[in-house]
Amino acid sequence: MTKSVAIVIGAGSSLGSAMIGQWQKDSAIGQVFAVSRGQISSQERILLSSVHNIQCDYSEASIIKVCEMIKLLMKQNQLGTISRICICNGVLHNNSIWPEKRIEELNASNLLEVFTINSVIPILWLKSLIDLVKSKDNCIITVFNARIGSIGDNHSGGWYSYRASKAALNMLLKSAAIEYARRAKNVKLISFHPGTTDTELTKPFQGSVKKENLFTPEFVAEHLSKIMNQQDIDGELSFIDWENKAIVW
């Protein structure tokens, strides 16, 4: 039986790395394409013989080029179809960006940067992936999102850029799910909230999180893998958390 292919986009992140490790243990997956800004070191390459690292600067041209490269590599190596994709790109803070507590803290450049990373880049991937994933075999695509992107669950305000970019991501994914249902009927899209995970993204905000509610990336990867394995191809976008519970839009 030909093994399938998995793709991790944002493989340099803690969650991306954990998904690679999870899928390496999956006997049904023979090859993982790990897309990241940087290279995997030579020592890691030896350990990750079933992982092919591809560099990408996440510009639209680079995304198109990566998808063309994956298509070529799959053909050259006679690989199976793509069965799993995780898009892990996201930003909450960096050296110049911080979640806004008050509306006066908003500025256009930060808004645009957060929207570009959290909303635009994921949908550009779905734009370029659609022809790659068309198949008679099922493919589950998960895009990492956040509960804070729920409009109905917003009771405290603030965090304008992050909230809005994640809400916008859901609308983009909803429209994509409708089109994929027509053009790539074998694909299921998931908008996934991993819970509070112990990563660089959440470190400044972990002080108020109970120890039992702070998850390791490996814990999240294991749960997400099980969730993806249980999905039906229904042509719908699911907005769910790590317990596979629906989140209000």
Phi and psi in degrees as a GROMACS rama.xvg file:
@    title "Ramachandran Plot"
@    xaxis  label "Phi"
@    yaxis  label "Psi"
@TYPE xy
-72.2733  129.456  THR-2
-77.4492  155.164  LYS-3
-91.5268  179.595  SER-4
-117.311  140.968  VAL-5
-119.145  149.989  ALA-6
-127.144  130.336  ILE-7
-115.632  117.147  VAL-8
-104.667  122.979  ILE-9
90.1563  39.0269  GLY-10
-69.2099  -15.5882  ALA-11
-79.1016  -10.0056  GLY-12
-79.2488  163.809  SER-13
-61.85  -42.8507  SER-14
-70.0217  -37.8629  LEU-15
-62.4524  -44.5188  GLY-16
-62.0758  -39.7174  SER-17
-66.4245  -36.6047  ALA-18
-66.6645  -37.5068  MET-19
-60.0127  -47.9767  ILE-20
-60.6956  -39.7814  GLY-21
-63.522  -44.3111  GLN-22
-76.7399  -20.7049  TRP-23
-67.1064  -26.4469  GLN-24
-85.5442  -7.14388  LYS-25
-86.5097  115.969  ASP-26
-66.9883  -15.9606  SER-27
-85.248  -12.4335  ALA-28
-108.263  123.354  ILE-29
-101.309  -21.7546  GLY-30
-145.15  135.675  GLN-31
-118.383  125.22  VAL-32
-94.2277  119.196  PHE-33
-107.036  110.881  ALA-34
-100.366  124.488  VAL-35
-154.153  169.357  SER-36
-72.4693  -31.0812  ARG-37
-110.263  174.809  GLY-38
-92.3264  149.256  GLN-39
-77.7349  136.075  ILE-40
-64.6627  161.79  SER-41
-61.557  -36.5617  SER-42
-65.5136  -41.8235  GLN-43
-66.2228  -33.3884  GLU-44
-60.8056  -38.3234  ARG-45
-63.9456  -43.5382  ILE-46
-71.8875  -30.3246  LEU-47
-108.351  60.8751  LEU-48
-65.9442  -23.1679  SER-49
-93.5501  9.32019  SER-50
-113.805  129.59  VAL-51
-111.098  113.006  HIS-52
-84.6991  132.354  ASN-53
-126.643  128.336  ILE-54
-83.9913  145.055  GLN-55
-153.438  135.268  CYS-56
-93.4216  3.71608  ASP-57
68.3156  14.7269  TYR-58
-74.1507  161.599  SER-59
-60.6266  -41.3995  GLU-60
-63.6978  -40.0005  ALA-61
-68.0846  -38.5913  SER-62
-62.2368  -45.2675  ILE-63
-60.4839  -43.4135  ILE-64
-62.8255  -41.7635  LYS-65
-62.8697  -43.7897  VAL-66
-63.692  -39.0498  CYS-67
-64.1647  -39.3285  GLU-68
-64.5496  -43.7179  MET-69
-62.3432  -43.319  ILE-70
-58.7608  -43.5366  LYS-71
-66.3032  -44.7487  LEU-72
-64.234  -38.2732  LEU-73
-64.1143  -39.0167  MET-74
-70.1823  -45.2116  LYS-75
-62.8729  -38.6109  GLN-76
-97.7387  5.90278  ASN-77
51.0988  48.7731  GLN-78
-81.4689  162.653  LEU-79
-73.5852  -174.072  GLY-80
-78.1033  163.899  THR-81
-79.9861  123.285  ILE-82
-112.334  -21.2361  SER-83
-142.422  134.574  ARG-84
-138.211  134.786  ILE-85
-122.381  129.381  CYS-86
-109.131  108.718  ILE-87
-105.672  4.22047  CYS-88
-62.0839  141.277  ASN-89
177.497  153.908  GLY-90
-139.994  139.348  VAL-91
-116.717  -39.0842  LEU-92
-153.551  157.515  HIS-93
-155.187  -160.378  ASN-94
-63.1436  -24.3479  ASN-95
-117.73  -7.03051  SER-96
-120.659  137.607  ILE-97
-145.665  143.598  TRP-98
-55.0154  131.956  PRO-99
-79.4417  128.105  GLU-100
-89.215  -27.9731  LYS-101
-130.534  152.587  ARG-102
-62.2721  -26.7961  ILE-103
-66.0324  -17.8465  GLU-104
-83.1994  -7.27802  GLU-105
-68.1806  141.973  LEU-106
-146.503  153.031  ASN-107
-63.2697  -41.1795  ALA-108
-64.8222  -41.2639  SER-109
-66.6813  -41.608  ASN-110
-57.2584  -46.8448  LEU-111
-64.9938  -39.108  LEU-112
-66.4846  -44.0395  GLU-113
-65.2102  -43.0773  VAL-114
-63.933  -39.6895  PHE-115
-60.288  -46.6005  THR-116
-74.1035  -45.6341  ILE-117
-84.8543  -25.2949  ASN-118
-117.099  -50.3885  SER-119
-70.8909  -48.7977  VAL-120
-60.1347  -46.1505  ILE-121
-59.1861  -41.167  PRO-122
-72.7024  -28.5554  ILE-123
-65.9018  -34.2314  LEU-124
-64.7015  -45.1621  TRP-125
-63.9884  -33.0761  LEU-126
-60.7311  -45.0698  LYS-127
-82.8111  -21.6357  SER-128
-84.1235  -18.7289  LEU-129
-56.8437  -41.0573  ILE-130
-74.8914  -25.2952  ASP-131
-71.6084  -32.3584  LEU-132
-96.7849  -6.31204  VAL-133
-62.4726  126.893  LYS-134
-168.684  168.982  SER-135
-80.4411  -13.4815  LYS-136
-97.3038  148.791  ASP-137
-71.7439  146.047  ASN-138
-135.973  129.666  CYS-139
-109.137  124.95  ILE-140
-114.558  122.162  ILE-141
-111.053  129.544  THR-142
-111.907  123.13  VAL-143
-69.0346  127.71  PHE-144
-127.758  -152.882  ASN-145
-156.587  145.833  ALA-146
-57.7824  -28.9701  ARG-147
-65.3925  -13.341  ILE-148
-78.5263  -6.04107  GLY-149
-75.5601  122.969  SER-150
-69.4679  -41.632  ILE-151
-67.5866  -22.9456  GLY-152
-96.6471  5.42806  ASP-153
-84.9734  104.22  ASN-154
-116.22  -5.27233  HIS-155
-121  -9.353  SER-156
67.7165  -162.668  GLY-157
69.0626  -175.478  GLY-158
50.1841  45.5619  TRP-159
-54.6659  -53.6245  TYR-160
-63.1507  -46.8024  SER-161
-66.7991  -48.1676  TYR-162
-57.2063  -49.1949  ARG-163
-66.8962  -39.201  ALA-164
-66.6145  -35.8479  SER-165
-75.2882  -34.5583  LYS-166
-66.0898  -42.0908  ALA-167
-62.3789  -38.4591  ALA-168
-57.9082  -42.8807  LEU-169
-61.7198  -40.4308  ASN-170
-65.7588  -41.8051  MET-171
-62.1731  -42.6919  LEU-172
-67.7965  -36.49  LEU-173
-61.5338  -46.6116  LYS-174
-64.1577  -39.728  SER-175
-63.3182  -40.2684  ALA-176
-61.8957  -38.6117  ALA-177
-64.8558  -43.2081  ILE-178
-71.9281  -40.6492  GLU-179
-59.9107  -36.6293  TYR-180
-61.4584  -26.8796  ALA-181
-86.5143  -40.298  ARG-182
-103.938  -22.8785  ARG-183
-139.602  74.4186  ALA-184
-65.7671  -12.4644  LYS-185
-87.9451  2.76626  ASN-186
-107.499  139.559  VAL-187
-118.216  131.208  LYS-188
-105.409  136.338  LEU-189
-126.699  131.981  ILE-190
-101.971  114.754  SER-191
-118.6  127.081  PHE-192
-100.178  114.852  HIS-193
-81.9295  -1.98789  PRO-194
83.7574  -179.915  GLY-195
-78.038  111.239  THR-196
-108.762  143.005  THR-197
-75.2486  83.8345  ASP-198
-133.463  172.915  THR-199
-60.9217  -31.5233  GLU-200
-61.9016  -37.0646  LEU-201
-101.913  -9.86031  THR-202
-50.8425  -43.7366  LYS-203
-67.8415  -10.2102  PRO-204
-118.697  14.9148  PHE-205
-86.2475  -9.43369  GLN-206
-58.6629  -34.3933  GLY-207
-95.6766  5.51965  SER-208
-95.1521  127.605  VAL-209
-64.1756  147.068  LYS-210
-54.9508  -40.1342  LYS-211
-72.8466  -14.1545  GLU-212
-102.161  6.2432  ASN-213
-106.238  112.239  LEU-214
-98.2637  148.973  PHE-215
-79.283  153.525  THR-216
-56.696  -35.4918  PRO-217
-66.1639  -37.1047  GLU-218
-61.8592  -46.1349  PHE-219
-64.4746  -43.3361  VAL-220
-61.2236  -41.0502  ALA-221
-64.1227  -44.7839  GLU-222
-66.3288  -42.8314  HIS-223
-64.9235  -39.5809  LEU-224
-59.5646  -42.5346  SER-225
-65.4196  -41.4088  LYS-226
-61.7267  -44.8571  ILE-227
-63.5282  -36.1126  MET-228
-67.8258  -21.4031  ASN-229
-95.9155  -2.13533  GLN-230
-75.3245  143.428  GLN-231
-94.6451  147.308  ASP-232
-85.6717  93.7605  ILE-233
-114.714  2.61818  ASP-234
73.9758  10.3268  GLY-235
-113.418  155.552  GLU-236
-88.6464  129.898  LEU-237
-106.753  128.16  SER-238
-105.268  102.43  PHE-239
-134.759  164.743  ILE-240
-108.043  -174.737  ASP-241
-64.8425  -17.6635  TRP-242
-92.0616  6.06766  GLU-243
67.0254  29.0361  ASN-244
-99.6583  138.885  LYS-245
-66.8314  143.313  ALA-246
-109.218  137.596  ILE-247
-63.926  140.618  VAL-248
